[in-house]
Amino acid sequence: VCLAREIKDGDRVLQGLYSPLPMMACLLAKNFHAPNMVYFNTSDVIDPEPTEVPFSSAGPALQERAVAYIPLWQTFDLAQRGELDLIFLGAAQVDKYGNTNLSVIGPYEKPKVRLPGGAASAHLCAIMDTVIWVPRHNARILVEKVDFITGQGYLTGGKAREEAGIPKGGPRKVVTNLCIMDFEPETKAMRLVSLHPGVTLEEVKENTGFDLIIPDKMETTEPPSKEELEFMRQIDPKGVRELEFH
């Protein structure tokens, strides 16, 4: 639900592979507060209306009642031309400036773990707004500095992104199972926005690998409405959305 709220009515949104939570977010937004959003799914369709969400976020069930078919390369072409607004991005590591790592843990030349890679994230993060989701908020994922930058955030902070020749896009928010964070406008360092109900500030601090900017007044994240919960139960009776939390 928190991811869905980051979608504005009229946004053109791309949901990537292996993304159950963004998949649910797009369907929620389309059916509640953003009916005019355009949802690009990596199963090569636009605005699908599945009766039930599949286990794969690129499965054929997501072609159900879609308004159009579009090959993925054409979707990337739209992004290059500035005709997409937002992409959801997950990562093995996220640092204080919103840089993401989907490539390696440890030195690139001799990594401890070689990850699947970022697909098109290096390209898309340079030209689109991103919302990063972290279903398991801990200090192994939220780190001071990523081991490798797969997707560009604000690099070293401040004006570093613009100075590197990346004038467009950048992370809007980071949404985790504990809280919502954004980026302080001047330093571009990650800043706490709200705590989810029942979560303490100490819990967030203990599970974050760097010092967050803490606001003077702490907000509590608005919980899902009864209608939003009912919608999710109807289209996701198998609990696909919960898989990323385990």
C-alpha positions as CSV (number, residue, x, y, z in Angstrom):
1,V,0.0,0.0,0.0
2,C,2.9,2.4,0.8
3,L,4.4,1.7,-2.6
4,A,1.0,2.3,-4.3
5,R,0.7,5.7,-2.6
6,E,3.9,6.8,-4.4
7,I,2.1,6.5,-7.7
8,K,0.4,9.7,-8.8
9,D,-2.6,9.8,-11.1
10,G,-1.3,10.0,-14.6
11,D,2.1,8.5,-13.8
12,R,3.5,6.1,-16.4
13,V,5.0,3.3,-14.3
14,L,7.2,0.3,-15.1
15,Q,7.2,-2.7,-12.9
16,G,10.3,-5.0,-13.3
17,L,10.8,-8.7,-13.0
18,Y,10.5,-10.6,-9.8
19,S,8.5,-7.8,-8.2
20,P,5.4,-9.1,-6.4
21,L,5.1,-6.0,-4.1
22,P,5.3,-3.4,-6.9
23,M,3.0,-5.6,-9.0
24,M,0.4,-5.3,-6.2
25,A,1.1,-1.6,-5.8
26,C,0.4,-0.9,-9.4
27,L,-2.9,-2.8,-9.3
28,L,-3.9,-1.1,-6.1
29,A,-3.1,2.4,-7.4
30,K,-5.0,1.8,-10.6
31,N,-8.1,0.6,-8.8
32,F,-8.1,3.3,-6.1
33,H,-6.4,6.7,-6.3
34,A,-4.7,6.7,-9.7
35,P,-7.1,5.4,-12.3
36,N,-5.3,7.4,-15.0
37,M,-1.9,5.9,-14.4
38,V,-0.4,3.7,-17.2
39,Y,1.0,0.4,-15.9
40,F,3.7,-1.2,-18.0
41,N,4.3,-4.8,-17.0
42,T,7.3,-6.8,-17.9
43,S,5.1,-9.5,-19.4
44,D,5.0,-7.1,-22.3
45,V,1.5,-5.6,-21.7
46,I,0.0,-2.3,-20.6
47,D,-2.7,-2.0,-17.9
48,P,-3.4,-5.7,-17.2
49,E,-6.4,-6.6,-15.0
50,P,-5.7,-10.1,-13.6
51,T,-8.4,-12.0,-11.8
52,E,-5.7,-13.4,-9.5
53,V,-2.1,-12.3,-9.4
54,P,0.4,-15.1,-10.3
55,F,3.5,-16.2,-8.5
56,S,5.7,-14.7,-11.3
57,S,5.4,-11.0,-11.7
58,A,5.9,-11.5,-15.4
59,G,3.6,-14.5,-15.8
60,P,1.0,-14.9,-18.6
61,A,-1.8,-14.3,-16.2
62,L,-0.8,-10.7,-16.1
63,Q,-1.7,-10.4,-19.8
64,E,-5.4,-10.9,-18.8
65,R,-7.6,-8.0,-20.0
66,A,-4.6,-5.9,-20.9
67,V,-5.3,-2.9,-23.1
68,A,-2.2,-3.3,-25.3
69,Y,0.8,-5.5,-26.1
70,I,4.2,-3.8,-26.1
71,P,7.6,-5.6,-26.4
72,L,10.0,-4.8,-23.6
73,W,12.5,-3.1,-25.9
74,Q,9.8,-0.6,-26.9
75,T,9.1,0.1,-23.2
76,F,12.8,0.9,-22.8
77,D,12.6,3.1,-25.8
78,L,9.8,5.1,-24.3
79,A,11.9,5.5,-21.1
80,Q,14.8,6.8,-23.2
81,R,12.5,9.4,-24.8
82,G,11.3,10.6,-21.4
83,E,7.8,9.0,-21.7
84,L,7.9,6.9,-18.5
85,D,7.9,8.5,-15.1
86,L,8.6,5.9,-12.4
87,I,10.2,2.5,-11.9
88,F,10.2,0.3,-8.7
89,L,13.6,-1.1,-7.8
90,G,14.7,-3.7,-5.4
91,A,18.3,-4.4,-4.4
92,A,20.7,-6.6,-2.4
93,Q,22.3,-3.4,-1.0
94,V,21.1,0.2,-0.8
95,D,23.3,3.0,0.6
96,K,22.6,6.3,2.3
97,Y,22.4,8.1,-1.1
98,G,20.0,5.7,-2.7
99,N,22.6,3.8,-4.9
100,T,21.6,0.2,-5.4
101,N,23.6,-3.0,-5.8
102,L,22.4,-6.0,-7.7
103,S,25.8,-7.1,-9.0
104,V,28.2,-8.4,-6.4
105,I,28.8,-8.6,-2.6
106,G,32.5,-7.9,-2.0
107,P,35.1,-6.8,-4.5
108,Y,34.0,-6.9,-8.1
109,E,37.1,-8.7,-9.2
110,K,36.8,-11.4,-6.5
111,P,33.3,-11.2,-5.0
112,K,32.0,-13.2,-2.1
113,V,28.7,-13.5,-3.9
114,R,27.9,-12.8,-7.6
115,L,24.3,-11.6,-7.9
116,P,22.0,-11.9,-10.9
117,G,22.8,-8.4,-12.1
118,G,20.7,-5.3,-12.7
119,A,19.3,-6.0,-16.1
120,A,18.3,-2.5,-17.4
121,S,18.5,-0.8,-14.0
122,A,21.7,1.1,-14.7
123,H,20.1,2.6,-17.8
124,L,16.7,3.3,-16.3
125,C,18.0,4.8,-13.0
126,A,19.7,7.4,-15.0
127,I,16.6,8.6,-16.8
128,M,13.6,7.9,-14.5
129,D,12.4,8.5,-10.9
130,T,12.7,5.4,-8.8
131,V,11.0,4.1,-5.6
132,I,13.2,1.5,-3.9
133,W,11.5,-1.2,-1.8
134,V,13.3,-3.2,0.9
135,P,11.0,-5.9,2.3
136,R,13.5,-6.9,5.0
137,H,15.0,-3.8,6.6
138,N,18.4,-4.7,8.1
139,A,21.9,-3.4,8.2
140,R,23.2,-5.9,5.7
141,I,20.9,-4.4,3.0
142,L,20.9,-0.7,4.1
143,V,24.6,0.0,4.1
144,E,26.9,3.0,4.4
145,K,28.3,2.3,0.9
146,V,27.3,-0.3,-1.6
147,D,30.0,-2.7,-2.8
148,F,29.1,-1.9,-6.4
149,I,26.7,0.7,-7.9
150,T,24.4,-1.1,-10.3
151,G,21.7,1.6,-10.2
152,Q,22.6,5.2,-9.7
153,G,21.1,7.0,-6.8
154,Y,22.6,10.4,-5.7
155,L,26.1,8.9,-6.0
156,T,28.1,10.6,-3.2
157,G,25.4,13.1,-2.4
158,G,24.8,16.8,-2.9
159,K,25.1,17.7,-6.6
160,A,27.2,14.6,-7.5
161,R,24.5,13.1,-9.7
162,E,24.2,16.3,-11.9
163,E,28.0,16.7,-12.0
164,A,28.2,13.1,-13.3
165,G,26.0,14.1,-16.2
166,I,22.8,12.5,-14.9
167,P,20.4,15.5,-14.7
168,K,17.1,13.5,-14.7
169,G,15.5,11.1,-12.4
170,G,16.7,9.8,-9.0
171,P,15.2,8.0,-6.0
172,R,11.9,9.4,-4.7
173,K,11.4,7.2,-1.7
174,V,12.7,4.1,0.1
175,V,9.9,1.9,1.5
176,T,10.7,-0.9,3.9
177,N,8.8,-3.2,6.2
178,L,9.7,-0.8,9.1
179,C,9.4,2.7,7.7
180,I,9.3,5.2,4.8
181,M,12.4,7.3,3.9
182,D,13.2,10.0,1.4
183,F,16.3,12.1,0.6
184,E,17.2,15.5,2.2
185,P,17.1,18.0,-0.7
186,E,20.6,19.5,-0.2
187,T,22.8,16.6,1.0
188,K,20.7,13.9,-0.8
189,A,21.2,11.7,2.3
190,M,18.5,9.3,3.3
191,R,16.0,10.8,5.8
192,L,13.3,9.1,7.8
193,V,9.8,10.2,6.9
194,S,7.5,7.9,8.9
195,L,7.5,4.8,11.1
196,H,5.0,2.1,10.4
197,P,2.5,1.4,13.2
198,G,4.1,-0.5,16.1
199,V,7.7,0.2,14.9
200,T,10.0,2.2,17.2
201,L,12.7,4.7,16.2
202,E,15.3,2.5,18.0
203,E,14.3,-0.5,15.9
204,V,14.9,1.4,12.7
205,K,18.3,2.8,13.9
206,E,19.5,-0.7,15.0
207,N,18.7,-2.2,11.6
208,T,20.2,0.6,9.5
209,G,23.9,0.5,8.6
210,F,24.3,4.3,8.6
211,D,23.1,7.3,10.4
212,L,19.7,8.4,9.1
213,I,18.5,12.0,9.2
214,I,15.8,12.1,11.8
215,P,13.1,14.7,11.6
216,D,12.1,16.8,14.7
217,K,8.6,15.5,14.5
218,M,8.1,11.8,13.8
219,E,5.1,10.8,11.7
220,T,3.3,7.4,11.7
221,T,2.6,5.8,8.4
222,E,-1.1,5.7,7.5
223,P,-2.3,2.1,7.7
224,P,-4.1,0.4,4.8
225,S,-7.9,1.1,4.5
226,K,-10.4,-1.7,4.9
227,E,-11.2,-1.4,1.2
228,E,-7.5,-1.7,0.2
229,L,-7.0,-4.8,2.4
230,E,-10.2,-6.4,0.9
231,F,-9.0,-5.7,-2.6
232,M,-5.6,-7.3,-1.9
233,R,-7.2,-10.4,-0.4
234,Q,-9.5,-10.8,-3.5
235,I,-6.8,-10.7,-6.1
236,D,-4.1,-12.4,-4.1
237,P,-5.7,-15.2,-2.2
238,K,-2.5,-17.3,-2.2
239,G,-0.5,-14.5,-0.5
240,V,2.0,-13.9,-3.3
241,R,2.6,-10.4,-1.9
242,E,3.9,-11.9,1.4
243,L,6.7,-14.0,-0.2
244,E,9.3,-11.2,-0.2
245,F,9.1,-10.8,3.6
246,H,10.4,-14.3,4.3
